């Protein structure tokens, strides 16, 4: 026999980017921290340089193998963020490349405006000017061109403050766009409660969230998206508050956080295993985290569950029990993927 589940959904990726950061991996193994690499001009900014230099066609071509890896494991919906251009033209270029992926493969791409990912060198120590001159006007242009489905940001000491994110979210609300946030990854700054207070889609990473954050997210219906790939790659030790999330009834999603620096992961099946092994998700929670709850984290009510009237995005697996999808490591039991009812 075989198992049928909803097709998988990767609700948090940075799939489109230029270059790679393999050397940075070596630096981290030698003891350099995320913050040290970032403050030395590495990290996100090294990818910014490569992404700015790449053409739109080159970005599409480099993203396709990563997308193919996700699809080969049963994904049918993938969220893709901007955030490595950090100029209006380059952020728009990234989103155009992301949109073009749907012409190349049978997949639904959901885009997020992440210009508030880092402060580029030309705006060093002037984050508010960057928001006023790039992130906010660029968002308006991306919205006018139909390139953006949601607004994201990196709320952290090395990036943007809660107050700065609130300004960006004000513009998102004006445009009728939902919001989400990289929150509480490296410290407890208050981003989770900000995004919950705005009725946002999700707070992502959330390792440093606390019980009050868990309650705020649950009450707002905001999803907590766990990203064990980044936790693993950065060798972090601060665990997400799993007991508090469960006690509060916080909805938990799971994603790859595919990106060149801190989670070079293109396997949702491995993310499921990591979520279980590192964060103690049950196999059922892990599967729900990459299907129904991932759909919720993207504001998509028409997929992620097996119900009449929903889109027939399906995955058929050569397994006898759902737990096998989370339990096996380095094994792909996908038999067939269906996108909108068609085998592919």
Buried (B, 14 or more C-beta within 10 A) or exposed (E): EEBEBBBBBBBBBBBBBBBBBEEBBEBBEEEBEBBEBBEEEBBBBBBBBBBBEBEBEBBBEBBBEBBEBBBEBBBBBBBBBBBBBBBBEBBBBBBBBBBBBEEEBBBBBBBBBBBBBBBBEEBEEEBBEBBEBBBBBBBBBBBEEEBBBBBBBBBBEBBBBBEBBBBBBEBBBEBEBBBBBBBBBBBBBBBBBBBBBBEBBBBBBBBBBBEEBBBBBBEBEBBBBBBBBBBBBBEBEBEBBBEBBEEBEBBBBBBBBBBBBBBBBBBBBBBBBBBBBBBEBEBEBBBBBBBBBBBBBBBBEEBBBEEEEBBBBBBBBBBEEBBBBBBBEEEBBBEBBBBBEEEE
